Amino acid sequence: MAELILTFPIDGTPVKKETKGFTGKKCMSATKFIEDALGTPEGRKFKSEYYEDTNKEQEQDRLKH
């Protein structure tokens, strides 16, 4: 099950957002509405799941050729 986890620090620092259960760039589309409202975070870090779909697509392309 895919999840969006938002942390609103009480000290006024920017909202932290985390996704779970997404692969590839699906996390980006799932959180777009948050970034539209709150801005794009600085120092964005991607989990290994972000690269999964890209790696699978590259492997499929390599096998076709």
Short mmCIF file of the C-alpha atoms (twelve columns), coordinates in Angstrom:
data_MODEL
# 
_entry.id   MODEL 
# 
loop_
_atom_site.group_PDB 
_atom_site.id 
_atom_site.type_symbol 
_atom_site.label_atom_id 
_atom_site.label_alt_id 
_atom_site.label_comp_id 
_atom_site.label_asym_id 
_atom_site.label_seq_id 
_atom_site.Cartn_x 
_atom_site.Cartn_y 
_atom_site.Cartn_z 
_atom_site.pdbx_PDB_model_num 
ATOM 1  C CA . MET A 1  0.000  0.000  0.000   1 
ATOM 2  C CA . ALA A 2  1.393  3.409  -0.971  1 
ATOM 3  C CA . GLU A 3  1.618  6.084  1.717   1 
ATOM 4  C CA . LEU A 4  2.413  9.792  1.982   1 
ATOM 5  C CA . ILE A 5  3.910  10.781 5.322   1 
ATOM 6  C CA . LEU A 6  3.986  14.471 6.208   1 
ATOM 7  C CA . THR A 7  5.770  15.835 9.255   1 
ATOM 8  C CA . PHE A 8  4.927  19.361 10.399  1 
ATOM 9  C CA . PRO A 9  7.693  20.415 12.801  1 
ATOM 10 C CA . ILE A 10 6.516  22.722 15.572  1 
ATOM 11 C CA . ASP A 11 9.724  24.756 15.381  1 
ATOM 12 C CA . GLY A 12 8.709  26.299 12.052  1 
ATOM 13 C CA . THR A 13 11.168 24.373 9.886   1 
ATOM 14 C CA . PRO A 14 9.845  23.209 6.514   1 
ATOM 15 C CA . VAL A 15 7.369  20.365 6.280   1 
ATOM 16 C CA . LYS A 16 9.056  17.018 5.708   1 
ATOM 17 C CA . LYS A 17 7.506  14.652 3.225   1 
ATOM 18 C CA . GLU A 18 8.183  10.982 2.744   1 
ATOM 19 C CA . THR A 19 6.636  8.405  0.465   1 
ATOM 20 C CA . LYS A 20 6.400  4.662  0.952   1 
ATOM 21 C CA . GLY A 21 5.268  1.992  -1.462  1 
ATOM 22 C CA . PHE A 22 5.933  3.927  -4.673  1 
ATOM 23 C CA . THR A 23 8.384  2.951  -7.391  1 
ATOM 24 C CA . GLY A 24 9.949  5.161  -10.011 1 
ATOM 25 C CA . LYS A 25 8.690  8.667  -10.527 1 
ATOM 26 C CA . LYS A 26 5.187  7.834  -9.272  1 
ATOM 27 C CA . CYS A 27 6.117  9.400  -5.944  1 
ATOM 28 C CA . MET A 28 6.689  12.714 -7.731  1 
ATOM 29 C CA . SER A 29 3.179  12.798 -9.202  1 
ATOM 30 C CA . ALA A 30 1.664  11.667 -5.915  1 
ATOM 31 C CA . THR A 31 3.261  14.561 -4.036  1 
ATOM 32 C CA . LYS A 32 2.910  17.261 -6.698  1 
ATOM 33 C CA . PHE A 33 -0.111 18.816 -4.994  1 
ATOM 34 C CA . ILE A 34 1.883  19.153 -1.772  1 
ATOM 35 C CA . GLU A 35 4.801  20.833 -3.524  1 
ATOM 36 C CA . ASP A 36 2.407  23.121 -5.400  1 
ATOM 37 C CA . ALA A 37 0.994  24.251 -2.058  1 
ATOM 38 C CA . LEU A 38 4.131  24.284 0.107   1 
ATOM 39 C CA . GLY A 39 6.978  24.628 -2.374  1 
ATOM 40 C CA . THR A 40 9.664  22.254 -3.576  1 
ATOM 41 C CA . PRO A 41 11.938 21.054 -0.782  1 
ATOM 42 C CA . GLU A 42 15.634 21.852 -0.792  1 
ATOM 43 C CA . GLY A 43 18.023 18.962 -0.445  1 
ATOM 44 C CA . ARG A 44 15.591 16.404 -1.845  1 
ATOM 45 C CA . LYS A 45 16.726 12.814 -1.373  1 
ATOM 46 C CA . PHE A 46 15.428 9.824  -3.278  1 
ATOM 47 C CA . LYS A 47 15.092 6.321  -1.913  1 
ATOM 48 C CA . SER A 48 16.263 3.316  -3.925  1 
ATOM 49 C CA . GLU A 49 12.638 2.655  -4.961  1 
ATOM 50 C CA . TYR A 50 12.743 5.845  -7.033  1 
ATOM 51 C CA . TYR A 51 15.250 4.208  -9.375  1 
ATOM 52 C CA . GLU A 52 13.491 0.825  -9.682  1 
ATOM 53 C CA . ASP A 53 11.238 1.543  -12.657 1 
ATOM 54 C CA . THR A 54 14.039 3.322  -14.497 1 
ATOM 55 C CA . ASN A 55 16.353 0.342  -14.056 1 
ATOM 56 C CA . LYS A 56 13.660 -2.086 -15.247 1 
ATOM 57 C CA . GLU A 57 12.917 0.036  -18.328 1 
ATOM 58 C CA . GLN A 58 16.627 0.288  -19.186 1 
ATOM 59 C CA . GLU A 59 17.034 -3.488 -18.839 1 
ATOM 60 C CA . GLN A 60 14.005 -4.129 -21.076 1 
ATOM 61 C CA . ASP A 61 15.381 -1.739 -23.711 1 
ATOM 62 C CA . ARG A 62 18.774 -3.463 -23.556 1 
ATOM 63 C CA . LEU A 63 17.182 -6.884 -24.099 1 
ATOM 64 C CA . LYS A 64 15.224 -5.626 -27.141 1 
ATOM 65 C CA . HIS A 65 18.392 -4.566 -28.945 1 
# 
